[in-house]
Amino acid sequence: MDESTTRQLSDILSRIDSTRGMDQYMEIPKVAESCQSFRQYFHSLPVVQNMDSGDLIQKSGLERSYYYQVMKGTRRPGRDKVLRLCLGAGLTLRQTTRALELSGNAVLYPRSRRDIILTVAINQKAGVDDANILLFNYGEDPLS
C-alpha cells in the first residue's frame, strides 16, 4: 500500500464511528488484502511457492509436525520459529518483517544486539545454521 493510499484510508477510518462502518471499511480491497494471516502471506511469496515443503522443513530445522500445524493455522509460531522459516526460505528483510508482524511477533529491533546479528544474517541470505553460528560467535542465544 503506498503512502497516498494509506493516507486516504486513514482519513476514511478517522470518520468511522460504528461497527457497521468498520465492517464496510474492512471490505475495501486494499484493507482486506493487507489483513492476511502469517500463513497466507508466507504461502503467497513466490520464493516459498517454488520450494518443496520438505526442503523448507529441512532448511528451517523445524519438526515436520510443527511446520504443518503452523501452515494449517492450528498453531501460532513464536518469533524464533518465524525467523527460522524466513531464513530457511531465504526471505528478504522486508518480507521477514512482514511475516513477523502478521504472526503477532515483534519485528527485529535495530538497537537489540541479537536482532542486529539476525538482520545481518538475513541480509547475507544466511541459512539457519549460519545465523546460529553468527549468534554464537557474538555470545547470543541461537534460534530456538
C-alpha positions as CSV (number, residue, x, y, z in Angstrom):
1,M,0.0,0.0,0.0
2,D,1.6,3.3,-1.0
3,E,1.6,6.4,1.3
4,S,-1.2,8.3,-0.5
5,T,-3.5,5.2,-0.3
6,T,-2.6,4.8,3.4
7,R,-3.3,8.4,4.0
8,Q,-6.7,8.1,2.2
9,L,-7.6,5.0,4.2
10,S,-6.6,6.8,7.4
11,D,-8.9,9.7,6.5
12,I,-11.8,7.3,5.9
13,L,-11.0,5.4,9.1
14,S,-10.9,8.6,11.2
15,R,-14.6,9.2,10.3
16,I,-15.9,5.7,11.2
17,D,-17.8,5.6,14.5
18,S,-19.9,2.4,14.2
19,T,-19.3,-1.3,13.8
20,R,-21.3,-1.2,10.6
21,G,-18.9,1.4,9.2
22,M,-16.0,-0.6,10.4
23,D,-17.3,-3.8,8.7
24,Q,-17.7,-1.8,5.4
25,Y,-14.2,-0.4,5.8
26,M,-12.7,-3.8,6.2
27,E,-14.3,-4.9,2.9
28,I,-12.3,-2.3,1.0
29,P,-9.9,-4.4,-1.2
30,K,-6.7,-2.7,-0.1
31,V,-7.6,-3.2,3.6
32,A,-8.8,-6.8,3.2
33,E,-5.7,-7.7,1.2
34,S,-3.4,-6.2,3.9
35,C,-5.1,-8.2,6.8
36,Q,-3.7,-11.6,5.8
37,S,-2.6,-14.2,8.3
38,F,1.0,-15.2,8.6
39,R,0.4,-18.5,6.8
40,Q,-1.5,-16.8,3.9
41,Y,1.3,-14.3,3.5
42,F,4.1,-16.8,3.8
43,H,2.4,-19.1,1.1
44,S,1.8,-16.1,-1.2
45,L,5.5,-15.4,-1.6
46,P,6.9,-16.7,-4.9
47,V,10.1,-18.0,-3.2
48,V,8.0,-20.1,-0.8
49,Q,5.7,-21.3,-3.6
50,N,8.8,-22.5,-5.5
51,M,10.1,-24.5,-2.6
52,D,9.1,-28.1,-1.7
53,S,7.7,-28.3,1.9
54,G,10.2,-31.0,2.8
55,D,13.0,-28.7,1.7
56,L,11.7,-25.8,3.7
57,I,11.3,-28.0,6.8
58,Q,14.9,-29.2,6.4
59,K,16.3,-25.7,5.9
60,S,14.3,-24.2,8.7
61,G,15.2,-27.0,11.1
62,L,11.6,-27.3,12.3
63,E,9.9,-30.5,13.2
64,R,7.7,-31.7,10.4
65,S,4.5,-31.9,12.6
66,Y,5.1,-28.4,14.0
67,Y,5.6,-27.0,10.5
68,Y,2.3,-28.5,9.3
69,Q,0.5,-27.3,12.4
70,V,1.7,-23.7,11.7
71,M,0.7,-24.0,8.0
72,K,-2.7,-25.3,8.8
73,G,-3.2,-22.5,11.3
74,T,-3.7,-24.7,14.3
75,R,-0.5,-23.5,16.0
76,R,0.8,-19.9,16.3
77,P,4.6,-19.8,15.7
78,G,6.8,-17.9,18.1
79,R,9.3,-15.3,16.9
80,D,12.3,-17.7,16.6
81,K,10.2,-20.2,14.6
82,V,9.1,-17.5,12.2
83,L,12.7,-16.4,11.8
84,R,13.7,-20.0,11.1
85,L,11.1,-20.2,8.4
86,C,12.1,-16.9,6.9
87,L,15.8,-17.8,6.9
88,G,15.0,-21.2,5.5
89,A,13.1,-19.7,2.7
90,G,15.7,-17.0,2.0
91,L,13.3,-14.1,2.5
92,T,14.4,-10.5,2.4
93,L,14.4,-8.3,5.5
94,R,11.2,-6.6,4.3
95,Q,9.4,-9.9,3.8
96,T,10.7,-11.2,7.2
97,T,9.5,-8.0,8.9
98,R,6.0,-8.5,7.4
99,A,6.0,-12.2,8.4
100,L,6.9,-11.3,12.0
101,E,4.1,-8.6,12.1
102,L,1.5,-10.9,10.7
103,S,2.4,-13.7,13.1
104,G,1.9,-11.4,16.0
105,N,5.6,-11.3,16.9
106,A,8.0,-8.4,17.5
107,V,9.9,-7.2,14.5
108,L,13.7,-7.0,14.5
109,Y,14.7,-4.1,16.7
110,P,17.7,-2.1,15.4
111,R,19.0,-1.5,18.9
112,S,19.0,-5.1,20.1
113,R,22.3,-6.8,19.7
114,R,20.7,-10.2,18.8
115,D,18.4,-8.6,16.3
116,I,21.2,-6.7,14.7
117,I,23.0,-10.0,14.2
118,L,19.9,-11.6,12.8
119,T,19.3,-8.7,10.4
120,V,22.8,-9.1,9.0
121,A,22.2,-12.8,8.6
122,I,19.0,-12.2,6.7
123,N,20.7,-9.6,4.5
124,Q,23.5,-12.1,3.8
125,K,20.9,-14.7,2.8
126,A,22.4,-17.0,5.6
127,G,20.7,-20.2,6.5
128,V,19.5,-21.1,10.0
129,D,22.8,-22.9,10.8
130,D,24.9,-20.0,9.6
131,A,22.7,-17.5,11.6
132,N,23.1,-19.6,14.7
133,I,26.9,-19.7,14.3
134,L,26.9,-16.0,13.9
135,L,24.8,-15.6,17.0
136,F,27.0,-18.0,18.9
137,N,30.2,-16.1,17.8
138,Y,28.7,-13.0,19.4
139,G,27.6,-14.6,22.6
140,E,23.9,-14.6,21.8
141,D,21.3,-17.3,22.1
142,P,20.7,-19.3,19.0
143,L,17.3,-19.5,17.3
144,S,15.2,-22.0,19.3
